[in-house]
Amino acid sequence: MKKHLIGEVVSNKMKKTIVVLVKETTRDPRFGKIITKTAKYKAHDENNESNIGDIVEIEESRPLSREKNWTLVSIVKKNILKVEETQVSKEEGAPQ
């Protein structure tokens, strides 16, 4: 069975590749304090459909490159603020 993770896209500057930040909270066994662990995964995004700030689901796959072993399954939640900013900037035009 393949692993599935949910995280936030922090970079989409590469062609067909996104970087996903996955946060995991655990309880420290000795002190009982809640610890947040983070990990970044490079995932294959065939259609370049995800943007920075989107919440996505990724799935484990065969090695696609040296560091890329995950593929994009679906976009759970779009980043509404990023979409609104791009629409406003297109309407105003480029500043001179």
C-alpha positions as CSV (number, residue, x, y, z in Angstrom):
1,M,0.0,0.0,0.0
2,K,1.3,3.4,-1.0
3,K,1.7,6.2,1.6
4,H,-0.4,9.3,1.3
5,L,0.5,12.7,2.9
6,I,-1.2,16.1,3.0
7,G,0.8,19.3,3.1
8,E,1.2,22.8,1.8
9,V,2.9,23.8,-1.5
10,V,5.9,26.0,-0.7
11,S,7.5,26.2,-4.2
12,N,6.4,25.5,-7.7
13,K,9.3,27.2,-9.6
14,M,10.5,24.0,-11.3
15,K,8.9,22.4,-14.3
16,K,6.4,19.7,-13.3
17,T,7.7,19.7,-9.8
18,I,6.4,21.1,-6.5
19,V,7.9,21.2,-3.0
20,V,5.4,20.2,-0.3
21,L,5.8,21.0,3.4
22,V,4.3,18.3,5.6
23,K,3.8,19.0,9.3
24,E,3.5,16.2,11.8
25,T,2.7,16.7,15.5
26,T,3.9,14.2,18.1
27,R,4.0,14.0,21.8
28,D,7.5,13.8,23.4
29,P,7.7,10.4,25.2
30,R,9.7,11.7,28.1
31,F,8.3,15.2,28.8
32,G,4.9,15.0,27.2
33,K,5.4,18.3,25.2
34,I,3.8,18.5,21.8
35,I,6.5,18.7,19.1
36,T,5.9,19.8,15.5
37,K,8.2,18.0,13.0
38,T,8.3,19.3,9.4
39,A,9.6,17.6,6.2
40,K,9.8,18.8,2.6
41,Y,9.0,16.4,-0.2
42,K,9.4,17.0,-4.0
43,A,6.4,15.8,-5.9
44,H,5.6,15.4,-9.6
45,D,2.9,17.8,-10.9
46,E,2.3,16.7,-14.5
47,N,0.0,19.6,-15.5
48,N,1.5,22.4,-13.3
49,E,-1.9,22.9,-11.7
50,S,-0.9,23.7,-8.1
51,N,0.3,27.0,-6.8
52,I,2.1,28.3,-3.7
53,G,-0.1,28.0,-0.6
54,D,-2.4,25.2,-1.9
55,I,-3.1,22.3,0.4
56,V,-2.4,19.1,-1.6
57,E,-2.4,15.3,-1.2
58,I,0.7,13.5,-2.5
59,E,1.3,9.7,-3.0
60,E,4.4,7.7,-2.9
61,S,5.7,6.5,-6.3
62,R,8.7,5.0,-8.0
63,P,11.8,7.2,-8.2
64,L,11.2,9.8,-10.9
65,S,14.5,11.6,-10.3
66,R,17.2,11.8,-7.6
67,E,15.0,13.5,-5.0
68,K,11.5,13.1,-6.5
69,N,9.6,10.0,-5.2
70,W,6.1,11.4,-4.8
71,T,3.3,12.4,-7.2
72,L,0.4,14.8,-6.8
73,V,-2.9,13.1,-6.3
74,S,-5.3,16.0,-5.8
75,I,-5.5,19.6,-4.6
76,V,-7.5,19.6,-1.3
77,K,-7.8,23.3,-1.0
78,K,-6.8,26.2,-3.3
79,N,-5.0,29.2,-1.8
80,I,-7.8,31.9,-2.2
81,L,-5.5,34.8,-1.4
82,K,-3.0,34.0,-4.1
83,V,-5.7,33.6,-6.7
84,E,-7.2,37.0,-5.8
85,E,-3.8,38.7,-5.9
86,T,-3.0,37.5,-9.4
87,Q,-6.4,38.6,-10.7
88,V,-6.0,42.1,-9.3
89,S,-2.5,42.4,-10.7
90,K,-3.7,41.4,-14.2
91,E,-6.5,43.9,-14.1
92,E,-4.2,46.8,-13.1
93,G,-1.5,45.9,-15.5
94,A,2.2,46.0,-14.9
95,P,3.4,49.0,-12.9
96,Q,5.8,51.4,-14.7
